[in-house]
Amino acid sequence: MVIILFTVTNCTEKVEDEQQQIKQETKVNKEERYNYVTIGPDSILVAVVKTNMGTFEMELYPNETPITVTNFVTLAEENFYDSVTFHRIIDGFVIQGGDPTGTGSGGKSIYNGKPYADEFVPSLRHNSAGILSMANRGPSTNTSQFFITLAPTPHLDDRHTVFGKVINGMDVISKIGKVPTDPQFNRPIDPVIMEKVTIERRAKVN
């Protein structure tokens, strides 16, 4: 019993050490290596996503989640997301994409291709449909995969980084959420493809 507990403790400490290392590397990236995306008080940052099922738009939150938004914007501007699918769709829950392999096991960040730290903001919650959030494999394992909610999902709060919301084309999101999928992997029978993702800076409309 003592040996088992010792092994579990060591594994836990190893995971915690890895998570701390990711956070430290992200901090170094933030402070020394990258010019983070920002916007002024009279502007909004918008991602326009053209899919083979229609177009939708998402407002991004660079001031609240600069690490995540800079990663997403940079990947989009490098055409990383173009022709990538929504590989996981669960009606009433989420649509998920951002993995060029289309399997759910791929993806990379702009930070030397490595995972980066979570950015949890108390005011940004999974409290409605249309919330844009990062997919991950556990704490601070963000890369390029993201999801959009199809309903409130409060159990994801402080587990996934919210960094935007859908502002136009929610009907397209809902339509994507209804496509037939295989029961094992929740993968669409007919691919749902992000044909083009573009980033726009717009004047804020009061």
SULRA-V591083 format. One record per pair of residues at least 24 apart in sequence whose C-alpha atoms are under 10 Angstrom apart, sorted by the first residue. I is the first residue (numbers start at 1). J is the second residue. If there is no record, write none. Layout:
BEGIN
{{I/J} {I/J}}
END
This chain:
BEGIN
{{15/139} {16/139} {18/140} {19/115} {19/116} {19/117} {19/138} {19/139} {19/140} {19/141} {20/117} {20/140} {21/116} {21/117} {21/140} {22/114} {22/115} {22/116} {22/117} {22/118} {22/139} {22/140} {22/141} {23/115} {23/116} {23/117} {23/118} {23/140} {23/141} {24/116} {24/117} {25/111} {25/114} {25/115} {25/116} {25/117} {26/67} {26/111} {26/114} {26/115} {26/116} {26/117} {26/118} {26/140} {27/67} {27/116} {27/117} {29/67} {29/111} {29/112} {29/116} {30/66} {30/67} {30/111} {33/111} {34/67} {34/70} {34/110} {34/111} {35/66} {35/67} {35/70} {36/62} {36/63} {36/65} {36/66} {36/67} {36/68} {36/69} {36/70} {36/71} {36/74} {37/61} {37/62} {37/63} {37/65} {37/66} {37/67} {37/68} {37/69} {37/70} {37/71} {37/73} {37/74} {38/62} {38/63} {38/64} {38/65} {38/66} {38/69} {38/70} {39/63} {39/201} {39/202} {40/203} {40/204} {41/203} {41/204} {42/202} {42/203} {42/204} {42/205} {42/206} {43/201} {43/202} {43/203} {43/204} {43/205} {44/200} {44/201} {44/202} {44/203} {44/204} {44/205} {45/69} {45/73} {45/164} {45/199} {45/200} {45/201} {45/202} {45/203} {45/204} {46/73} {46/164} {46/165} {46/166} {46/167} {46/198} {46/199} {46/200} {46/201} {46/202} {47/72} {47/73} {47/76} {47/164} {47/165} {47/166} {47/167} {47/197} {47/198} {47/199} {47/200} {47/201} {48/76} {48/166} {48/168} {48/169} {48/196} {48/197} {48/198} {48/199} {48/200} {49/76} {49/81} {49/82} {49/169} {49/193} {49/194} {49/195} {49/196} {49/197} {49/198} {49/199} {50/82} {50/83} {50/193} {50/194} {50/195} {50/196} {50/197} {50/198} {51/82} {51/83} {51/84} {51/85} {51/86} {51/172} {51/176} {51/192} {51/193} {51/194} {51/195} {51/196} {51/197} {52/83} {52/85} {52/176} {52/191} {52/192} {52/193} {52/194} {52/195} {52/196} {53/172} {53/173} {53/175} {53/176} {53/192} {53/193} {53/194} {53/195} {54/169} {54/171} {54/172} {54/173} {54/175} {54/176} {54/193} {54/194} {54/195} {55/168} {55/169} {55/170} {55/171} {55/172} {55/173} {55/194} {55/195} {55/196} {55/197} {56/166} {56/167} {56/168} {56/169} {56/170} {56/171} {56/172} {56/173} {56/197} {57/165} {57/166} {57/167} {57/168} {57/169} {57/170} {57/197} {57/198} {57/199} {57/200} {58/130} {58/131} {58/132} {58/148} {58/163} {58/164} {58/165} {58/166} {58/167} {58/168} {58/169} {58/170} {58/199} {59/131} {59/132} {59/163} {59/164} {59/165} {59/166} {59/167} {59/168} {59/199} {59/200} {59/201} {59/202} {60/132} {60/162} {60/163} {60/164} {60/165} {60/166} {60/167} {60/199} {61/124} {61/162} {61/163} {61/164} {61/165} {62/163} {62/164} {63/163} {64/119} {64/120} {64/121} {64/123} {64/124} {64/162} {64/163} {64/164} {65/118} {65/119} {65/120} {65/121} {65/124} {65/161} {65/162} {65/163} {65/164} {66/119} {66/163} {67/110} {67/111} {67/116} {67/117} {67/118} {67/119} {67/163} {68/109} {68/110} {68/116} {68/117} {68/118} {68/119} {68/133} {68/134} {68/142} {68/143} {68/144} {68/161} {68/162} {68/163} {69/162} {69/163} {69/164} {70/110} {71/108} {71/109} {71/110} {71/111} {71/116} {71/142} {71/143} {71/144} {72/98} {72/109} {72/110} {72/134} {72/143} {72/144} {72/145} {72/146} {72/163} {72/199} {73/110} {73/197} {73/198} {73/199} {73/200} {74/109} {74/110} {74/199} {75/108} {75/109} {75/110} {75/144} {75/197} {76/144} {76/196} {76/197} {76/198} {76/199} {77/197} {77/198} {77/199} {78/197} {78/198} {79/195} {79/196} {79/197} {79/198} {80/107} {80/108} {80/144} {80/196} {80/197} {81/144} {81/145} {81/193} {81/194} {81/195} {81/196} {81/197} {81/198} {82/193} {82/194} {82/195} {82/196} {82/197} {82/198} {83/192} {83/193} {83/194} {83/195} {83/196} {83/197} {84/191} {84/192} {84/193} {84/194} {84/195} {84/196} {84/197} {85/187} {85/188} {85/191} {85/192} {85/193} {85/194} {85/195} {86/145} {86/146} {86/147} {86/176} {86/187} {86/188} {86/191} {86/192} {86/193} {86/194} {87/181} {87/185} {87/186} {87/187} {87/188} {87/189} {87/191} {87/192} {87/193} {88/147} {88/177} {88/181} {88/182} {88/185} {88/186} {88/187} {88/188} {88/192} {89/147} {89/148} {89/150} {89/176} {89/177} {89/178} {89/179} {89/180} {89/181} {89/182} {89/185} {89/186} {89/187} {89/188} {89/192} {90/149} {90/150} {90/176} {90/177} {90/178} {90/179} {90/180} {90/181} {90/183} {90/185} {90/186} {90/187} {90/188} {91/149} {91/150} {91/151} {91/174} {91/175} {91/176} {91/177} {91/178} {91/179} {91/180} {91/181} {91/186} {92/129} {92/149} {92/150} {92/151} {92/152} {92/153} {92/174} {92/177} {92/178} {93/129} {93/147} {93/148} {93/149} {93/150} {93/151} {93/152} {93/153} {93/177} {94/129} {94/130} {94/131} {94/132} {94/146} {94/147} {94/148} {94/149} {94/150} {94/151} {94/152} {94/153} {94/173} {94/174} {94/176} {94/177} {95/130} {95/132} {95/146} {95/147} {95/148} {95/149} {95/150} {95/173} {95/174} {95/176} {95/177} {95/178} {95/186} {95/187} {96/132} {96/133} {96/134} {96/135} {96/145} {96/146} {96/147} {96/148} {96/149} {96/177} {96/187} {97/134} {97/135} {97/144} {97/145} {97/146} {97/147} {97/148} {97/192} {97/193} {97/194} {98/134} {98/135} {98/143} {98/144} {98/145} {98/146} {98/147} {98/194} {99/143} {99/144} {99/145} {99/146} {100/144} {100/145} {102/187} {102/191} {103/185} {103/187} {104/135} {104/136} {104/145} {104/185} {104/187} {105/137} {105/145} {106/143} {106/144} {106/145} {107/142} {107/143} {107/144} {107/145} {108/142} {108/143} {108/144} {108/145} {109/141} {109/142} {109/143} {109/144} {109/145} {110/143} {110/144} {111/143} {113/143} {113/144} {114/141} {114/142} {114/143} {115/139} {115/140} {115/141} {115/142} {115/143} {115/144} {116/140} {116/141} {116/142} {116/143} {117/141} {117/142} {117/143} {117/161} {118/142} {118/158} {118/159} {118/160} {118/161} {118/162} {119/158} {119/159} {119/160} {119/161} {119/162} {119/163} {120/157} {120/158} {120/159} {120/160} {120/161} {120/162} {120/163} {121/157} {121/158} {121/161} {121/162} {121/163} {122/157} {122/158} {122/162} {123/162} {124/157} {124/158} {124/161} {124/162} {124/163} {124/164} {124/165} {125/152} {125/153} {125/154} {125/155} {125/156} {125/157} {125/158} {125/160} {125/161} {125/162} {125/163} {126/151} {126/152} {126/153} {126/154} {126/155} {126/156} {126/157} {126/158} {126/160} {126/161} {126/162} {126/165} {127/151} {127/152} {127/153} {127/154} {127/155} {127/156} {127/157} {128/152} {128/153} {128/154} {128/165} {129/153} {129/165} {129/166} {129/170} {129/173} {129/174} {130/164} {130/165} {130/166} {130/167} {130/168} {130/169} {130/170} {130/173} {130/174} {131/162} {131/163} {131/164} {131/165} {131/166} {131/167} {132/160} {132/161} {132/162} {132/163} {132/164} {132/165} {132/166} {133/157} {133/159} {133/160} {133/161} {133/162} {133/163} {133/164} {133/165} {134/159} {134/160} {134/161} {134/162} {134/163} {134/164} {135/159} {135/160} {135/161} {135/162} {136/160} {136/161} {148/173} {148/177} {149/173} {149/174} {149/177} {150/174} {150/176} {150/177}}
END
